[in-house]
Amino acid sequence: MSKFKKKKKGMPAVNTASLPDIVFMLLFFFMVTTTMRETTLKIEAPRLPSATEVKKLEHKSLVITIYVGKSKDPNRDGVGYNKIQLNDKIASADQVPAFIMASREKVSEAEIPFMTTSIKADKESNVGTINDIRLKLRDVNALKVSYSTQKGAE
C-alpha cells in the first residue's frame, strides 16, 4: 500500500481571462475595416445592364459616382427614369460640372488625373440623359468614365 494517495485529475477549467481581449480586438478590427455607405439613394436601386467584359475599379477613393434612374418619390421629383442623383440630391445634367469640380477639390492635385467618374444607370434610363452627362463631363475635362454593369450575358 502506498503512503500517498493519487488524486484523480480531471480536465482543467478553460481559462477565459483573454476572452475579452480577443472580443475587443475583433470589434476594433471590424470597426476600422468597415465602410459605411456615403450616399442615401433617392432613386430606386439601379438595375444594371449586363456585360460580358467587366473590369473592377481599383482606387475606390478616386471614383465619383453619378446615379441615373427612377425616383423613389415621383410626387416630389416627377415620373420617369431620367433622374440624376449627385451625392444625396436629385439634380440636372447642368449641375454635373459643379459636382465634379467640388469632388476634385477634396483630393490632392497629383491624384486628379487618376479620378474616374462612374455612371450607374438603370437599364430603362434614357440614353439622351446619359449623353447629356457625358457632354457635361467633357466640358470639365473629366474624360475617364466608367459605366457600371453586372457580369453575365443577358
Summary of the structure (lengths in Angstrom):
residues: 154
radius of gyration: 26.6
end to end distance: 85.6
largest distance: 101.0
contacts: 344
relative contact order: 0.19
helix: 35%
strand: 19%
